[in-house]
Amino acid sequence: SFPTRRSSDLHLRPTSMKLGIILMLLASSATAITDIIPMVVTNGIISKNSVNSVNIASPTSRIDFPSSDGESIDITTVYWGSTEETSALASGIVVHQYGVKLRSANTCNVVYIMHNFSNAPTVSISVKQNDGMSTHKECGAGGYKQIATISVPKTIVGQQIRMKAYFLEDTLHYMENNTLLWSGKVSFNKKCISGFRSDNVKVNLILWN
């Protein structure tokens, strides 16, 4: 279970992004509506923690924000360790990670920025591109291209990570806790939506758009 946290515990501050969005879900569902934007949960179980945060404790989760433009995302996360059960990726390996999706046309065509909580933790930036495909059955684990891998300090249980990513034209910028970790060209111009995913990690999540 997750410890109860007040909004003041998360040290949230206004940002220069367009709009602050607080996730307010009552239970898991295929489509959940916040007070401000729709949130589509395509995989996993999402539960309400307090008036301004939600918990993810299922082995996998996939979340889309269909009213976003796919060019930026700014979220605050709190890491709560590994899930009780694990689920392997389509490639067969088991990873412990969560992160954000940008320019996500579908599960086959998307930019991923994933924080990996292994013994040698990294942030991995990759593009999954499978032109003409749109379903997991069609593309599986195919089409990945690794863009960058950044070593990061080990995260302890209960630690907060703010993940902010945005495109300026075709240059992607990624920050954690207000520190720029990577900036570079990403040749992937599918402009759709943003999202979030997790694999075998428990996380408390607040989204800022």
Protein Blocks (a to p, Z undefined) as FASTA:
>chain_A
ZZdddfklnopacdfbfbdcddddfbdcfbdcdfkbccddfbdcdddfblmbccdfbfbd
cdddfkbgolaccdddddebjafbdcddfkopacddddddehifblmbccdddddfbfbd
cddddddddehiabfklnmmghiacfbdcddddddehiacddddddehjaccddeehiaf
bdcddddfbdcbdddddehiacdddddZZ
